[in-house]
Amino acid sequence: MAGPNPPDPYPFNTSTFLTKPRQFAWLDRSSTWPDLPATQWTPVKVLAATGSGAVGLFKHVGSNPRVPSHMVVKQVFAEGVNELANESRLLRMLTGTGTKHVVKLYKAFERVMGTGATGEDTFDALPFDEDDGEVDDARMVGRMYIEYVEGGDLAGWKDKYREGDENRRKVIPEEVLWRMMGCLVRAVLVLETGSEFVTVPNISWGKKIIHFDLKLENVLVGPKDQAYHQRFPMLKLTDFGMSQFEPSTRAQRAMNVWIGNAVDRATPGWFAPEQRYPEHQNRDMSAKLNMWGIGSIIYRLICRKNTPDPDMPTFLHSFNGKPLEVVGDPKLLLSPIQCPYSAKFITTLCALLIWNPAQRMRAATLSGICDQMIDLYDGLNSVPPRGPTPKPPPGTIPPIPPPGPGGEALLGPNVLPGGGTGPNALQAFVMPNTTLRARDPELRAYQYYEDFPAMSPDPRSGGLLFRRGRRQRPPVQGNYFSEVGGEGEMVNRMGMRDVWEVVDPLAFPGEPIPSPRFLGEEPVTPEPSYESSNSGEDVDMT
């Protein structure tokens, strides 16, 4: 009597078209690759496979602590080597910037024989060929070695977050969405300027890079850190196989050569309007496609629906009184049940999905808005230091403590769509003493007011920023400014008020933001306390 079958040597990935024997054969034959010695690396599993190649995960078993614990190998056949070579070249550039928001390149593209061996019978199992003919270029493969991101992609994260009947209607907290957009726009800034920071551009960077394939499956969920990603993991862009450099001028982008090259570079269901419609009145396929990609990812997460739809519906949305045409389903995006988010968030998302790419929000503008909101959440959820705070020496400014982790952004209250008047009828923002006003019938999005939340250090005066709204007690020494427009007041630690003009970035979605003007300085007058109100009406600050 035959005994039981031996256990499989590797996990079997059932989501690919490759059979179990072929997956295992490819992993086994990696021991013959000269650039991946079996004494240092062991195969773990096949992560993905398509008709043009395979992606595998390998674990480091050597003793060098400077070597990453895991690594991903991308392999393609002869017909895919040009695309992989282009991706390797771009990843080399992006890895050199030091960004954390793009997967790292460990070993650049190279062409090798199937397994790297020299025998007639040691070809890779991909593609499987029983012939033992001579080796030619068609039998060569290309490989590239990149960073492994343990959290998987954003599509898997979404499915896991809404796994089970009890979770399938969960709403993603607004804080999480701001943090996601913050990561994505930092990655896009690196693609376009070589730097994550608007104020510190990479002067040696050349042309902008257009990703062309921004989607949930090409965004990986990385680890947390003690800086920008304390409350939600960092996101990393991957898969630059479709990516191209942007032609420098509008005239070059209007040429048929570029249009023919760019028009089909996207996954079906993720095309921008300027790609999809030849009759588009401003058909400019530029780096604004990156911004469309960010908006499409967030739209897909919150609306549970592809964007654009086959019919690509549009609606008019007001940007500081200026109506612009936005792509999307207003019955979903502007629904208080489906998308119970703030007016600022909805307007920012709409600015990424504007039909006309020239009016679409710029990366630098989105970066500033996301940093502002993330600083707000970090301040609200900071952990106060334990014990008494020592008094600083006379004449010195006390140091500003960094915001603490303050828990998980995903642990913020979620609202289950379905309406009602109970405690879950409206989104409960992770903000203390936050009041939701009645819904604005024009903007169709929530207006909200924050009470005394700390924000990031202000380099102009060395103090903390505080968002001004309904206030329950006089402000501490620090800075604060108005929500939008008008004059914003900056209070420094020396008891003087710097008065600056405050410009609302959402009023300029597709244009450079004007710099605020310094309006003068005056002594601080203490403000009276204000009593809390539960009426939902704004409190007179005059």
N, C-alpha and C positions, 0 to 999 in steps of 0.2 A: 504494500500500500504506500502510495506516494505521500511524502510529508507536506506540511503547509508551505505555501510560497514564501520565499525570503522577503523581508521588508524592502521597500523601495529605497534606493540609496539617496534620493533627493525628493523634495516635495514636487508634486506634479501640478503644473499650472494649467488648469482646465479652461482658462479664458483665451488661449491661443489656438491657432489652427494646427499646431504641431502635435504629433502623437507622442505618447509617453516614451517609446523607444528613441525617437529622434531627439527629444529634449535631453534625455539621459546620455545619449551618445555624444551630443555636443558638449555637455558638461564634462564627461569623462575625457574627451580628447583635448580639453584645455591643458591637461598635464604635459602635452607635447609642445605647447607654445613656448618658444624661447624667452619671450618677454614677460612671462608670468610663471616663474619657476614653482613647481609643485611643492618644493620644500618651504616656500614662503606663503603660498596662496592655495586655498582649497575652494572648489565650487560649492555654492549653496543652493541656488535654484535659478530657473529661467523666470525673469520678470515680465518679459513681453516678447512677442515674435510676430512679424508680419511677412508678407510675401517678399520683402527685400532684405530681411535680416533678423537678428535676434539680439536681445538685451539680457545679460546675465549678472547675477550678484555673486561676488567672491569675498571670502573672509581671509584676513591676514592671520597666519599662524606662526609667523616669525617672531623674533625677539626684539626687533627695533621699535622702541616706543614712539619714534617720530613718524612712523608709517601709519596711515589711517587704518582703523580696524576693519572697514569694509570698503569695497570699491565696485563700481559698475562698469562693465565692458559692453560697449555697443559695437556690433559687428554687422556689416552690410555686404551684399554680393557686388559683383562688378557693376551692375546698373545703378547702384546707389553710392558709389565711392565719391563722385563729385559733390554730392550733397553733404556727405559726412566730412569731406575735406573742408568744405566751406564752413560747416558748423565748428569744426576744430579750430580753424583760423579765428573765428569770431570769439570763441570761448577763451582762446589764448589771450586775446586783447582784453576781454572782460575780466578774466581772472587776474590779470596784471593790475587792475584798478584797486584790488583789495576788497571789493564789495562782498557782502554777505548775502545779497539778495539774488545772486545768480550762481548756479552750480559751478563748482571749481573743475578745471581741467587738470588731470594728473599726468596723463601721457597723451601727446598729440597724435593725430591720425597717421596711420602707416598702412601700406599695402603689403600683405603677406600671403603665402599659400594657405589653403584652408585651415590647417592646424599648425602651420609653421614647420611641419615635418617634411622629410624629403622622400618618403616611400610612396609607392604607387597606390597603396591601399589605405592611406591615412588622410584622405580628404575629409572635410567636415561633413557632418550629416545634413547640413543645410547648404545647397540643396542636395538631397540624397541622389546619388548617381552610382549605379553598379558598374558602369563602364570604367575600364582602367586605362583609358587613353592618355596621351601625353598632356602635360600641364600647359595651359595657355592662359592668357589674361582673363578669359571668361571664368576661369576657375579660381582666380585670385579674390581675396576678400579684403575689406578695410576694417580696421579696428581703432577704437578711441577709448580711453580710460578716464572716467569722470567720478565725481563725488557721489556717494550714496546718501540719500536723505531718508531717514527711517520713517518719517511720518506719512509717507505715501503722497498721493496727489490730492488736490482740492476736491475733485469729484468723489473720491473715496471718503474724504473727510465729511463731505455733505451727506453722503449716504449713511455713514455711521452716526452722524449727529441726529438724523431723523429715522434711525433704525427702529423698527417695531411700530405697531399700530398706535401705541400711546405717544410716540414722538414724531410721527410723520407730519404733523401740522405745527411743529414747533417753529417759532420765529427766532431768527438769529439776532442776538442783542445788538443794538446800534454801536456800542463800543467796539465789538468784534469787527464790524464792517468798516469802521474808521481805521482800525489797526490793519486790516487787510489792505485797504486802499493805500495806506501809508507805505506798506511794504512794496506793493506793486508799483507805485509811482517812484519810489526810490530806485527800483530796478530799471524803470523806464528812463529815469534821469541818467543812469549809468550808460544805457544804450545810446542816449542822445548827446551827452556831454562828457562822459567818462568819469563822472563824479556823482555821488548821491546827494551832494549839497549844492543848492543853488548859489550860495555865496562863495563857494570854493570850487570854481570850474577847473577842469583839466585842460590847460591851455594847449597841450600837445595833442588833444583829441581831434580826429579828423571829421569825417562825415558822420551824420546820425545813422543809427542802425534801426531799421524797422523790423520788428519781430515777425509779423505777418501770421502768426499762429497762436495768439494769446487765447487760451481757453482753460477750463477747469483742469483738464488732464495734463496741462503743461505748467501748472503751478504746484510746487512741492511744499509740503508742510515740514519745516525744520524744527530745531530746538528753540528753547527760550534762552534768554541771556539776562544780564543784570543791568542792561541799559534800555534800549528801545523796545525790547520784547519781554518785559517782565510778566505781563498779564496775558499774553497770547503769543504762540510761537511765531517765529519769523517765516515768511514765505519766500521761496526761491523760484526764479524762472528757469525753465529747462527747454530742451528741444528747439534748437536754432537752425534746424535743417532748411526751413523756408526763408530764413532771414536774409535781408539784403541791405546794402547801403543806400541811403536816400540821395537821389540826385540833388545837386546843390541849389539849382534854380527852378523856378516855376516853369520856365520855358522848356527845360530839359524833362521835367515831369509830364509835360504836355505832349511829348513826342510819342509816336506809336510804338517805338521800341520799348520804352518804359511801361506804357499802358499795357501792352501785350505781356510783359514780364510780370507785372504786379496784379493784374486783374483776377487771376485765378489762385493767388497765393493765400489760401485760408482753408480751413476745414469747413465743409458744407454746414450751414447753419450759423456760421460766425462771420460772414462777410459784412463789410461796412457798406453803406449805401453808395459811396463813390466807386466801389468795386463792382457792385451788382448792377447798377443802372447806367448804361452808356449815355442816356439823355440827361444825366445829372447836370444841373446848371453850373456847378463849380466842381468839376471832376478833377480833383487834385489828390492823388494817392501819395501822401507824404507821411511824415512821422506822426501826424495826428491819428493815423491808424492805431498806434500804440494806445492812445487815450480811448479810442473806441473799444479796444480790447479790454481795458480795465473796466469800463462801464458795462460791457457785455457780461463780464464775469460776475460783477456784483448784481446785475439785473437777474442773471440766471439763478443766483443763490437766493434772492429774496422773493422773486416772482415765480420760481419753480417752472419756468417756461423759457424756451429758446428765444433768443433775440439775435437777429430780427426774425419775425414771423415770415412765412412765405409771402404775405402781402405787405410786409413792412409798414404797419400803420404809424401815423404820426399825429401829434397833437401840439397845440401851442402852449408853451409854459412861459411865465413871466419871470424875467431876470431883471430885477430892480425896475420894473415897469416896462421893460422892453420885451415884447413877445417874440420868441424864437421857436422854430419847428424842431420838435424832439421826436426821436424814433422810439416806439414802445407802445404797449397797451395801457392806456390811461386807466382802464377799469381795474387793472392789477396794481400798477405802479402808484396810483393816487388813491388806492383803497385804504381806508383806516383800519380795515380788518386784515388784509393781506400784508400791507406794508405800514405798520404803525410806528413811523419814524418821524424825526423832527423835520421842520421845513428846511433847515440848513442842509441836512443830509439829502433829502429828496431833490432839492435844487442843485446840489453839487453833482449828484448822479445824473440828473437830466442834462447838465452842462457837458457831460462826457458823451452823451448820446444825441447831441445836436446833429441834425441832418447835414448841414453845411459844414464841412471840415474846417473852413476858415474861421467859423464862429465857435468851434469846439474848444473846450477848456485846454489850456496849455499845461504841460507837466509842472512847470515852476509854480503856477498858480495852485494847482491841486496839492503840491507838496506843502506849500505854506498853510493851506486850510487844514490838511491832515495833521501837520505838526502841531498846529494850534489846538485841535481837538484832542489829540493824544496827550499833549501836555496837560490839558484840562482834566482828563480822566486819571492821569498819573498823580496829579495833585489831589484829586478827590479821594483816591484810594491809597495815598501814601501812608506809611506806618510811622506814627510819631515816635521820636526817640524815648527810651525808657529813662526814668529818673529825672532829677532836676537838670535844667540846661544851665551850664556855667555861664556867668556873665563875661562878656568879652572885655579885654583891657580898654581903659578909657581912650577915646579917640579912634577906635577901630570899628570896622563894620563886621558884625557877626557873620560867620559863614552860613551859606544856605544849604541845609541838609538835602541830599538827593532824595527824590521820592522813593518810597519803599515798594515792594511788590504788591502788597495789599490784596492778595488773592487772585482768583482766576476771572478773567473777563467773561468767560462762558458761564460762570456761576451766577451772573446777573439774572434778574427775573426775566422770564420769557412769558409771552402771552400766546395763548392758543386761539387762533382765529375762530370766530363764531359770535362775536359781539356780546351783548348782555350788559348788565349794569353792575356786576360784581367786581371784586378787586382785580380780576384779570381782564376786565373789559378794555383797558388801555395798556399800552406798553409802559412798564415801570422802569424808567431810566436809572442807571446806576449813578445817581446824583442825589445828594442829600437835599431835602426840602425843595424838591422840584415840583412845580405846579404845571399841569397841562391846561392850556386854554381851550376854549371851544374851537372847533375846526374852522379854518378860514375858508369860506366858500369859493374864493378866487384861486388861491394857491392849492387848496385841498391838501394841506399838510399841517401837521401839528406845529403850533408855536410853543416854545417852552422858555422858561426863565430859570436861571441858576442863581442860587443864593450863596455868595461868598466862596466860590471854589478857587483853590490855589492853582496857578499855572506856572509856566517855566520861568527861569531867571531871565531878567531883561538886561541885556548887556549895556544899555544906554544909561541905566541908573543903579545897577547893582542890586535891585530889589526883586521881590516876587510880583508877578502879574496877577491881578484878580479881575475876573470878569464882573462887570458891573450889572446888577439887575435888582431884584427885590432884596433888600438887605435887612437883616434882623438885628444887627448891631453895628456900631461904628467900624470902619475899616481899620485893620492893623496897619502898622507902617509897612509900606510896600507900594506897589503900583496897581492901577486898575484902569480900565478903558471901557468906552461904550461899546455896545454890541455892533452897530453898523452906522456908518455915515457920521456927519457932524464933527464936533470936536471931542476928542478923547483926552482925558486928563491922566497924566503920569505923575505919581507922587513918589519922590525919592526919599532916601533915608535921612537926608539932611533937613527935612521939614519943608522943602520947596516943591511946588507943583510945576512940572513941565507940561505944557499944553501942546498937544500935537493934533494935527488933522488925522482922522481915521478914515481909511478908504475901505469900502466893502469889496473884497476880491470877487464876489459873485456877480458884481455889476459889470465885470470885464472878463467873461468866460473865455473868450478867444483872443484877448489883447493883453499886452504888458500892463501890469498894475502900476498906476502912478505912485511915486514915492510920497509918503506923508510929509506935510510941511510943519516945521517947528513954529508954533504960534506965540511962544513966550513962556515966562516963568513968573510964578507968584507964590506967596506964602500959603501954607495949608490952613484952611479953616475947618475945625472939627465938625463932622457931620452928626446929626442927631440919630438916635436909634429909631428903628421902624418896627412896629409890631407885625407879627406874622398874620397873614390873611389866608383863609381857606376858600375864599370866594372864587378864585381863579382870575380875578381882575388884576390888571397891572397896578402897582403901587406908585403913586406920584412921587418922583424923585426930585422935584423942584422945591 
